[in-house]
Amino acid sequence: MIVLRTLIFVVLLLAAAAAAGFWISGGTAAWVLVVGLGALATYHAVFLGRLHHWAALPRQRELPIAFGSWGQVYDRIGRYMRQEAIERTETSAELERLHAAVDLLPDGLVVLDRFDHVQWSNRAAQALHGIFGTRRPIDHFIRNPEFVDYLRQGDFTHPITLAPSGAPHRMVALKVVPTADAYRLLVSRDVTESNRVEQIRRDFVANISHEIRTPLTVVAGFIETLIDADLPAEDRRRYLETVLRQTGTMQQLVSDLLTLASLEHSSDLAELTPIDITPMLQTLAADLRVVSAGRHTIDVVIATPATVLGAPSELDSAIRNLLSNAVRYTPDGGKITLHFSLRDGEGVIAVRDSGIGIAREHLPRLTERFYRVDRGRSRDTGGTGLGLAIVKHVAQRHQARLDIESRPGLGSTFSITLPHARVRASGSAESTARLAEHQQV
């Protein structure tokens, strides 16, 4: 349009100059041409200069005012700029939404250029490796020789696992994903928990194999002796009693494993009923006296009679395991007390013994499956290593807590503290009614 208008102006100017030359004089025609072409050149020079000056300004600038053909040009540039601004805003909003979504990913993502400099990272990567800013080499944040070799070798078929320098207790799997251009994507995944679970699985398999292999070896050895040797009746009986004892150990181990599996995989309590705690504890103490066979003094102390809402079979199993441990680790002549009291509205079932006690460093791990303070002594006393794990799960399912106090040579106290909502002092109709309401809920 600007070219067409310029051509029309030039044609009209030439026509005016020709008319002036025909009607007036040649000098007049020349002046008409000079003035017209000068005006045209000035017009274009002014607005072209404004456009050139505007183009040199920062991005956030207003277009200058123009008229005529240049006004249309400026209008078109303005429309283009407004459309570009809209598209840029939409693109920025889309990128922000994408970045926000990527920041929510649990895996760390880092974009690296061909020099392994950080171009971008999400929050997970920043938290894992302490990354901040851009244009810095990635090995400034992941200072590990194994990772540096991994980058240099260029074989990214398999990830590598290492501990971040700022968090040595954690494990992170790193994998580089090449892209079509010069950039590469570094993916970081915190595998601390999965490694811990895998280690627990391996330890469990190793422990259960060891626990079963030991009595099986004893049973197999005695059976071979009974088959091959002509033994007196007294020796034969003693060997068979040993075999029976070892098979009983394996049966108890299987039973404890099934109980523990049931507790771990069942989310709801079974048989929720109000339990009168006094006869329950007295019955358990009577059974323990049979097991002890007079070797220990066993007392029951009920500070405040109460009714407890829970699963009778599970609470029975938990308390029985605590009592069995007390007998197992208390020397002959020792004392075991089964105690119940109300403390700040909570019900506390405590098993106290005067046994060998436990060193402080072992207390946090006592409820782990198959954890033993003294493996040889524990095996001699017949424990499976699962009793306290069962107690812990029963306590958790009753919203209770398990507390352990012990000192070497001074005995131990294992306490199950039931919450206020599950305990009512006996002797009132209100307590029975409230427990019944909890049972219905």
QUIWO-V108362 format. One record per helix or strand of 3 or more residues. SS is the DSSP state (A for helix, B for strand). FROM is the first residue (numbers start at 0). LEN is the number of residues. If there is no record, write none. Layout:
<<SS:FROM:LEN> <SS:FROM:LEN>>
This chain:
<<A:1:22> <A:25:30> <A:68:35> <B:107:5> <B:116:5> <A:122:7> <A:137:3> <A:144:9> <B:159:3> <B:171:7> <B:183:7> <A:191:37> <A:232:33> <B:271:5> <A:276:16> <B:296:6> <B:305:6> <A:311:17> <B:334:9> <B:345:8> <A:359:6> <A:374:7> <A:386:11> <B:400:7> <B:410:8> <A:419:3> <B:422:3> <A:428:12>>
